[in-house]
Amino acid sequence: MLKPIKSLLENNAVYIAIFFTIAILLGSLVKPELVVVDSISVSDKTYHLIAYFLLMLSWLYAFSNREKFNENVKYVIIGCIFFGIIIELLQGTITSYRTASFLDIIANTSGVLLAVVIFHVFEKKISVF
């Protein structure tokens, strides 16, 4: 059962990472009325942390089987952090219905760093499947 799932994930890992990237981009720049997330009472910063945690995990998994992954992982980390910063800057400049927030940048970066730690801890266990 796990081998077909692993095969599906490995073959589509980059597409999944691109999907998360586009979903975060659109979710961050569309009007808040169009995004329905009021069903759960959670802090906005928690949403940021979870979104960037999933974004980073998806990109780490997409690149984990490539040569020189350990040497190049810092670029994936920096890319996701800069993506979060750019999104916040865009919210403050090109939208009138969103604002840029330094605390959102901190939450985004925390999600990225948490994903790196979790991925590193479970990396060996993931490759066993």
C-alpha positions as CSV (number, residue, x, y, z in Angstrom):
1,M,0.0,0.0,0.0
2,L,2.8,2.4,0.8
3,K,4.8,1.8,-2.3
4,P,2.2,3.1,-4.7
5,I,1.7,6.2,-2.5
6,K,5.4,6.8,-2.4
7,S,5.7,6.4,-6.2
8,L,2.8,8.8,-6.7
9,L,4.5,11.4,-4.3
10,E,7.9,11.0,-5.9
11,N,6.6,11.4,-9.4
12,N,4.5,14.5,-8.6
13,A,6.5,16.1,-5.8
14,V,7.5,19.2,-7.8
15,Y,3.9,19.7,-8.9
16,I,2.7,19.4,-5.4
17,A,5.3,22.0,-4.3
18,I,4.2,24.3,-7.1
19,F,0.6,23.8,-6.1
20,F,1.3,24.9,-2.5
21,T,3.3,27.9,-3.8
22,I,0.5,29.1,-6.1
23,A,-2.1,28.4,-3.4
24,I,-0.2,30.6,-0.9
25,L,0.3,33.3,-3.5
26,L,-3.4,33.5,-4.4
27,G,-4.6,33.0,-0.8
28,S,-2.4,35.9,0.3
29,L,-3.3,38.4,-2.4
30,V,-7.0,37.8,-3.0
31,K,-9.7,39.7,-1.0
32,P,-10.3,38.2,2.4
33,E,-14.0,37.9,1.8
34,L,-13.2,35.3,-1.0
35,V,-11.2,33.1,1.4
36,V,-13.4,31.2,3.9
37,V,-11.5,30.2,7.0
38,D,-13.7,31.5,9.8
39,S,-14.9,28.0,10.7
40,I,-12.0,27.5,13.1
41,S,-11.0,30.0,15.7
42,V,-7.2,30.2,15.3
43,S,-4.8,33.1,15.2
44,D,-3.9,34.5,11.8
45,K,-0.2,33.7,12.6
46,T,-1.0,30.0,13.0
47,Y,-2.3,30.0,9.5
48,H,0.9,31.6,8.3
49,L,3.0,29.1,10.2
50,I,1.0,26.1,8.9
51,A,1.0,27.4,5.3
52,Y,4.8,28.0,5.2
53,F,5.4,24.7,7.0
54,L,3.6,22.8,4.3
55,L,5.2,24.9,1.6
56,M,8.7,24.2,2.9
57,L,8.0,20.5,3.4
58,S,6.7,20.1,-0.1
59,W,9.9,21.8,-1.6
60,L,12.2,19.8,0.7
61,Y,10.5,16.6,-0.4
62,A,10.6,17.6,-4.1
63,F,14.4,18.2,-3.9
64,S,15.4,15.5,-1.4
65,N,16.3,12.9,-4.0
66,R,18.5,15.2,-6.0
67,E,22.3,15.2,-6.1
68,K,24.0,17.6,-3.7
69,F,20.7,18.1,-1.8
70,N,22.5,18.8,1.5
71,E,24.7,21.4,-0.2
72,N,21.8,23.1,-1.9
73,V,19.1,22.9,0.8
74,K,20.0,26.4,2.1
75,Y,18.8,27.9,-1.2
76,V,15.4,26.2,-0.8
77,I,15.2,27.6,2.7
78,I,16.2,31.1,1.6
79,G,13.8,30.9,-1.3
80,C,10.8,30.1,0.9
81,I,11.7,32.8,3.4
82,F,12.1,35.4,0.6
83,F,8.9,34.2,-0.9
84,G,7.1,35.0,2.4
85,I,8.8,38.4,2.6
86,I,7.9,39.3,-0.9
87,I,4.2,38.2,-0.4
88,E,4.0,40.5,2.7
89,L,5.5,43.4,0.8
90,L,3.1,42.8,-2.1
91,Q,0.2,42.8,0.4
92,G,1.3,46.2,1.6
93,T,1.9,47.7,-1.8
94,I,-0.4,46.3,-4.5
95,T,-3.5,45.6,-2.4
96,S,-5.8,48.0,-0.6
97,Y,-7.5,45.3,1.4
98,R,-4.5,43.7,3.0
99,T,-1.6,45.0,5.1
100,A,2.0,43.9,5.4
101,S,3.0,42.7,8.9
102,F,6.4,42.0,10.4
103,L,4.7,39.4,12.7
104,D,3.4,37.6,9.6
105,I,7.0,37.4,8.3
106,I,8.1,36.0,11.6
107,A,5.3,33.4,11.5
108,N,6.2,32.5,7.9
109,T,9.9,32.1,8.7
110,S,9.0,30.0,11.8
111,G,7.0,27.7,9.6
112,V,9.9,27.3,7.2
113,L,12.4,26.6,10.0
114,L,10.1,24.2,11.8
115,A,9.6,22.2,8.5
116,V,13.4,22.0,8.1
117,V,13.8,20.6,11.6
118,I,10.9,18.1,11.2
119,F,12.2,17.0,7.8
120,H,15.7,16.5,9.2
121,V,14.4,14.5,12.1
122,F,12.2,12.2,9.9
123,E,14.4,12.2,6.8
124,K,15.9,8.8,7.4
125,K,12.5,7.3,8.4
126,I,10.9,8.7,5.2
127,S,13.5,7.0,3.0
128,V,12.8,3.6,4.5
129,F,9.4,3.3,2.9
